Structures are given as C-alpha cells and as structure tokens.
C-alpha cells in the first residue's frame, strides 16, 4: 500500500468510525463540502473536515480499485462495497453531480437480525414457509428493505433445506450455509445483469431466487416467469405501498402486455410488505409496516383493475389473512406508547382516519 493510499484509508476510516460510534446508517462525502452522516434519521455534520478535489480523487481510486475508469463516471454511477474491518462492511455508491462527485456509504450490519429483533409483525414468519410465488418488499431508500428481506432469507436458511440464489448489486448481507445452499451473485463481478442471472438461474435448480431490485422490463419479465414456473421469488421495489407497487409493476410493461401481467400478478403475488421507519419515543427507529397477503378478494381486485380498493380490503382482512394498513400499524405503535401522535400523523396514509381511530379507541382514551 502506497503512502498516499494509506493516508486515504486512515482518513476514510476515521469518518466511518464516527458514523459507527453514533450508530448512524449513512456517510455522505461530497466534493469541497463538510462530511455529513444520517444519524437517527436526520442529516448531521460530523466533522469540520472538507473534501478537497485531491482527497476526492484519491477516494475514488481507492474505492473503484481499477474496476472502472473514473472518467466513466461522467456517464455512469458506480456501485461497490468497502470493508472497514471484519465487523463492518459498507455499500458504496459513487455519482457525479453539478459541483463534483459524491459518495454514499451505507452501513451493512454483519449480524442478520430476526423478525422479532427488528420489531416486525410476527405474521412475516409465514413468508419463510412459502413454496412458490412472488414476494415484494417495498419502501423508500433507507426504509430497511434489505434488512427485512435478509431476516426472511436467514429464517429460510435456518429452518428449511433449499437451494437459494441471490442476485445483488452489490452483495450486502453475507449468508453462511446452514440447512440451505446459498449462492450470492453480484452484478458486474459474477454476472452482467439481473435478467441474465435470472435466465441462468433456471438451469441452476433453485428453490428460492432473491433479486436485489426490479429496475427494468427484462428483470420484471424474468421474475414473473420464475414465479409462474413454481419458484419462490423475493425482490424489492422503491414504492410506498401495495397499490403503488402493483401499478408500478404493471406500468413497466408495454400497454398491450399489461392485461397479461395483471393476470400473472393476481395468480403469483403472495405478499407485498411495505415499510417506513419512524422515530420512536426514545429516538430509536421503529418499523411501521403495511402487510398485503394473497387472498381471493385481493386477487380479484388486481385482475379487475380495482387497485384503489386494496387499502380498504387490507383494513378488513386482518383477522382472516393477517393484513394491515399503515394507519393500523401506526395506531398500534401510538397506543403501545412507542411513538408520539405527532410522528404517527406525520407518517400516516390518512392523518384524519388515524385521528378517528384513536378517538374511538377505549384503550387509548384511557391514557
């Protein structure tokens, strides 16, 4: 390691040490700007250091490690990983903008937490028992999609005997074989694209296929084919809730294909799990979760293009199928004293409906 590289590593690790110390999730490094981090959901300045053009160039050389030419960043972004130590890995995303370059470091916990440890609904355990179909995990960036998905995959790994193939960009959580065979493939390093890897997986005898993200038509088509041919497929989508997810999946396809896709989704979609992280009373981040599980009525609504009615069905089918709306999730967090009313209303799908739910709650009005 050259002296310049050694200095760059020390500088970067010092910033990451601060992030780790304060239990942050993301480090933001921007050309000619102070170092900032996301701590408890908010962006905070964590040091007086500013990133000079020379420092940024050295960081790019270190992180890209000859995998791509820096000049290519004029036309493309770069995704990779950085190993801070044996205990801490980071997902790295490099991109160019108006005033220079920026780098986002997302902390990838080494330990995969259970559903209970993540304060998630216990009904999610049934996803690990599915044999076939499509499960979509949704939410905005930083909402915990990857963490939620990893907990389900690890549960499959601990309790079943299956062959799991993951296709990721980049690989985040590292799985160790327990009762399952798990093979993790990274875009760029092990396969050229999600769609290529999905097509190849059909010749690799998988039971479970995990696709990091649905980004394009080819990937969406391959996922539907895999789910239709008896495989269990998990993937993530950057959408807010079940209704938007279904509409996004269908809109990826040409107009003339959309009726076919609706029919396929109605038949194969086992669940849509949508998550938002909200600040708790003690400043910890807690999941508010919308749960949509397959039911005859949900299937009919998807087929008949009645997506606007889905949220009402989720509110009513909780006892029968374990479904739950965001408002119901926030209601339970408020009533149990885990979050404030103010935070609940801030994240509610319908603040007025949530207020009505609380006003009618004998349990809550006693407080």
C-alpha positions in Angstrom: 0.0 0.0 0.0 1.4 3.4 -1.0 1.8 6.2 1.5 -1.0 8.2 -0.3 -3.3 5.2 -0.3 -2.6 4.5 3.4 -3.4 8.2 4.3 -6.7 7.9 2.3 -7.7 4.7 4.1 -7.0 6.3 7.5 -9.0 9.5 6.6 -12.0 7.4 5.4 -11.9 5.0 8.3 -11.8 8.0 10.8 -15.1 9.3 9.3 -16.6 5.9 9.3 -15.6 5.4 12.9 -17.6 8.4 13.8 -20.6 7.1 12.0 -20.3 3.7 13.8 -19.8 5.4 17.2 -23.1 7.3 16.9 -24.9 4.4 15.3 -25.6 6.1 12.0 -26.7 4.5 8.8 -25.1 6.5 6.0 -22.0 8.6 5.5 -22.2 11.3 2.8 -18.9 12.5 1.2 -19.3 15.4 -1.2 -16.6 17.3 -3.1 -15.5 20.6 -1.3 -18.1 20.1 1.4 -18.1 19.0 5.1 -18.6 15.3 6.0 -22.2 14.6 6.9 -24.0 11.5 8.1 -27.5 10.2 8.7 -28.0 9.8 12.5 -31.4 8.8 13.8 -33.0 9.7 10.5 -31.5 13.2 10.1 -28.5 14.5 8.2 -25.9 15.9 10.6 -22.4 17.4 10.1 -20.0 15.1 12.0 -16.6 16.7 11.4 -15.0 20.0 10.2 -13.1 18.1 7.6 -13.8 19.2 4.0 -13.1 17.0 1.0 -10.7 18.6 -1.4 -10.5 17.7 -5.1 -7.3 15.7 -4.4 -8.9 13.9 -1.5 -11.9 13.0 -3.6 -9.7 11.7 -6.5 -7.8 9.5 -4.0 -11.0 8.2 -2.5 -12.4 7.3 -6.0 -9.2 5.5 -6.9 -9.3 3.6 -3.6 -12.9 2.6 -3.8 -13.1 1.8 -7.5 -9.9 -0.3 -7.4 -9.4 -0.3 -11.1 -12.9 -1.8 -11.6 -13.9 1.1 -13.8 -12.3 4.2 -15.2 -13.0 7.3 -13.2 -13.7 9.2 -16.5 -16.7 6.8 -17.0 -18.4 8.5 -14.0 -19.3 11.3 -16.5 -21.8 8.8 -18.0 -22.5 6.3 -15.2 -22.6 5.7 -11.5 -20.5 3.2 -9.6 -21.7 0.6 -7.0 -19.4 -1.4 -4.8 -18.5 -2.3 -1.3 -15.9 -1.2 1.2 -14.6 -3.4 4.1 -13.8 -1.1 7.0 -13.0 -4.1 9.3 -14.1 -7.6 9.9 -17.1 -6.3 11.8 -18.2 -3.5 9.4 -18.9 -3.5 5.7 -20.3 -0.7 3.7 -22.3 -0.5 0.4 -20.7 2.3 -1.7 -22.4 4.4 -4.4 -20.4 7.0 -6.3 -22.0 9.6 -8.6 -21.3 12.8 -10.4 -23.3 16.0 -9.9 -23.2 19.7 -10.8 -20.4 20.6 -8.3 -18.3 17.5 -8.4 -18.6 13.9 -7.0 -20.4 12.4 -4.1 -20.0 9.1 -2.3 -22.6 7.4 -0.2 -21.5 4.8 2.3 -24.4 2.6 3.7 -23.6 0.5 6.7 -24.3 -3.2 6.2 -24.7 -4.9 9.6 -22.9 -8.2 9.8 -25.4 -9.8 12.0 -28.7 -10.6 10.4 -31.5 -9.9 13.0 -34.6 -11.9 13.4 -38.1 -10.7 12.7 -38.7 -10.2 16.4 -35.4 -8.3 16.9 -36.4 -5.9 14.2 -39.8 -5.3 15.9 -41.6 -6.6 12.8 -45.0 -8.3 12.7 -44.8 -12.0 13.6 -47.0 -12.8 10.6 -43.9 -12.3 8.4 -42.8 -15.8 9.6 -45.2 -17.3 7.1 -43.2 -15.9 4.2 -40.3 -18.2 5.1 -42.7 -21.2 4.7 -43.9 -20.4 1.2 -43.0 -22.8 -1.5 -43.7 -20.7 -4.6 -44.9 -17.3 -5.8 -43.7 -13.7 -5.7 -43.0 -11.6 -2.6 -42.2 -7.9 -2.9 -40.5 -5.8 -0.2 -41.1 -2.1 -0.8 -40.3 1.3 0.7 -38.2 4.4 0.1 -34.4 4.5 0.2 -33.2 3.9 3.8 -36.5 2.3 4.9 -34.9 -1.0 5.8 -36.0 -3.1 2.8 -32.7 -5.0 2.6 -32.6 -5.7 6.3 -36.2 -7.0 6.3 -35.5 -9.2 3.3 -32.3 -10.6 4.9 -34.2 -11.6 8.1 -36.6 -13.7 6.0 -33.9 -15.3 3.9 -31.9 -16.2 7.0 -35.0 -17.8 8.5 -35.4 -19.9 5.4 -31.7 -20.8 5.8 -32.1 -21.9 9.4 -35.3 -23.9 9.1 -35.6 -25.4 5.6 -33.5 -27.4 3.2 -33.4 -25.4 0.0 -31.2 -24.0 -2.7 -31.2 -20.2 -2.6 -29.6 -18.0 -5.3 -29.3 -14.2 -4.7 -28.7 -11.7 -7.4 -27.5 -8.4 -5.9 -25.9 -5.0 -6.9 -23.8 -5.1 -4.8 -23.9 -8.0 -2.4 -24.9 -6.7 1.0 -25.6 -9.1 3.8 -23.3 -12.2 3.7 -25.1 -15.5 4.3 -23.4 -18.7 5.6 -24.9 -22.0 4.6 -26.9 -23.6 7.4 -29.6 -26.0 6.2 -29.7 -24.3 2.8 -27.2 -23.9 -0.1 -26.9 -20.2 -0.7 -25.0 -18.7 -3.7 -24.7 -15.0 -3.9 -24.1 -13.4 -7.3 -23.0 -9.7 -7.8 -23.8 -7.7 -10.9 -20.6 -6.8 -12.7 -18.5 -9.3 -10.8 -20.3 -12.6 -11.3 -23.0 -11.8 -14.0 -23.6 -8.9 -16.4 -27.2 -8.1 -15.4 -30.2 -9.1 -13.3 -32.0 -10.5 -16.3 -29.0 -12.6 -17.4 -28.6 -14.0 -13.9 -32.3 -14.8 -13.7 -32.3 -16.7 -17.0 -29.2 -18.6 -16.0 -30.8 -19.5 -12.6 -33.4 -21.6 -14.3 -30.6 -24.1 -15.1 -29.2 -24.0 -11.6 -32.0 -25.9 -9.7 -33.1 -23.1 -7.4 -36.0 -23.2 -4.9 -35.7 -19.6 -3.9 -34.4 -16.7 -6.0 -33.7 -13.3 -4.4 -33.4 -10.3 -6.8 -31.9 -7.2 -5.2 -34.1 -4.8 -7.1 -36.5 -4.6 -10.1 -35.0 -2.0 -12.4 -36.2 -2.7 -15.9 -38.6 -4.6 -18.1 -36.3 -7.6 -18.7 -35.8 -8.2 -15.0 -39.6 -7.8 -14.3 -40.4 -10.3 -17.0 -37.9 -12.8 -15.8 -39.2 -12.5 -12.3 -42.7 -13.2 -13.3 -41.6 -16.2 -15.4 -39.7 -17.6 -12.4 -42.6 -17.1 -10.1 -45.0 -18.7 -12.6 -42.9 -21.8 -13.0 -43.0 -22.8 -9.4 -40.2 -20.9 -7.8 -40.3 -18.7 -4.7 -39.0 -15.2 -5.7 -38.2 -12.3 -3.5 -37.4 -8.8 -4.7 -37.6 -5.1 -3.7 -39.2 -2.1 -5.3 -38.9 1.6 -4.5 -42.6 2.2 -3.9 -44.6 3.4 -0.9 -47.4 0.9 -0.6 -49.2 -2.1 -2.1 -51.3 -0.1 -4.5 -48.4 1.8 -5.9 -46.3 -1.4 -6.2 -48.9 -3.2 -8.3 -49.3 -0.2 -10.5 -45.5 0.2 -10.9 -45.0 -3.4 -11.8 -47.7 -3.2 -14.5 -46.6 0.1 -15.9 -43.1 -1.3 -16.6 -44.6 -3.3 -19.4 -46.0 -2.1 -22.8 -49.7 -1.2 -22.8 -50.6 -4.3 -24.9 -48.9 -6.6 -22.3 -50.5 -5.1 -19.2 -53.6 -7.2 -19.0 -51.5 -10.3 -19.2 -49.2 -9.0 -16.4 -52.2 -8.2 -14.2 -53.4 -11.8 -14.6 -50.0 -13.2 -13.8 -49.6 -10.9 -10.8 -53.0 -11.9 -9.5 -52.0 -15.6 -9.7 -48.4 -15.4 -8.4 -48.3 -12.4 -5.9 -48.1 -13.9 -2.4 -47.4 -10.7 -0.5 -46.3 -7.1 -0.6 -44.6 -5.9 2.5 -44.2 -2.1 2.7 -42.1 -0.4 5.4 -41.5 3.0 6.8 -39.0 3.7 9.6 -40.4 6.2 12.1 -38.8 7.8 15.2 -39.8 6.3 18.5 -40.3 8.0 21.9 -36.7 7.1 22.8 -35.4 8.3 19.4 -34.9 4.7 18.1 -36.2 4.0 14.6 -39.2 1.7 14.5 -40.9 0.0 11.5 -44.4 0.9 10.5 -45.5 -1.8 8.2 -48.3 -2.3 5.6 -49.0 -6.0 5.0 -50.8 -7.3 1.9 -51.2 -11.1 1.8 -52.8 -13.1 -1.0 -56.5 -13.6 -0.7 -59.3 -14.4 -3.2 -60.6 -10.8 -2.9 -57.1 -9.2 -3.4 -56.6 -11.4 -6.4 -60.0 -10.3 -7.8 -59.2 -6.6 -7.3 -55.8 -6.9 -9.1 -57.4 -8.7 -12.1 -60.3 -6.2 -12.3 -58.0 -3.1 -12.1 -59.6 -2.1 -8.8 -56.4 -1.1 -7.1 -57.9 1.8 -5.3 -59.9 -0.6 -3.2 -56.9 -2.5 -1.9 -56.3 -0.4 1.2 -59.9 -0.9 2.4 -59.6 -4.7 2.0 -56.3 -4.7 3.9 -58.0 -2.9 6.8 -60.8 -5.6 6.9 -58.9 -8.8 6.2 -56.5 -8.6 9.2 -58.1 -11.4 11.2 -58.6 -13.7 8.2 -55.3 -13.2 6.3 -53.0 -11.1 8.6 -53.2 -8.0 6.5 -52.6 -4.5 7.9 -52.6 -0.9 6.7 -50.0 1.7 7.6 -52.6 3.5 9.6 -53.3 0.4 11.6 -49.6 -0.2 12.2 -49.1 3.4 13.4 -52.2 3.1 15.6 -50.7 0.2 17.4 -47.4 2.0 17.8 -49.1 5.0 19.3 -51.4 3.0 21.6 -48.5 0.9 22.9 -46.6 4.2 23.7 -43.8 3.5 21.3 -44.3 6.6 19.1 -46.0 10.0 19.6 -49.2 11.1 18.0 -47.3 13.8 16.1 -45.0 11.2 14.5 -47.9 9.0 13.7 -49.8 11.7 11.9 -46.7 12.7 10.0 -46.3 9.2 8.5 -50.0 8.2 8.2 -51.5 7.5 4.8 -54.6 9.4 6.1 -54.0 11.5 9.2 -57.7 12.2 9.6 -58.5 8.5 9.6 -55.8 7.8 12.1 -57.1 10.6 14.4 -60.6 9.0 14.2 -59.2 5.6 15.0 -57.5 7.0 18.1 -60.6 8.9 19.2 -62.7 5.7 19.0 -60.1 3.7 20.9 -61.2 3.0 24.5 -57.7 1.7 25.2 -56.1 4.9 24.1 -58.6 7.4 25.5 -57.9 6.0 29.0 -54.4 7.5 28.9 
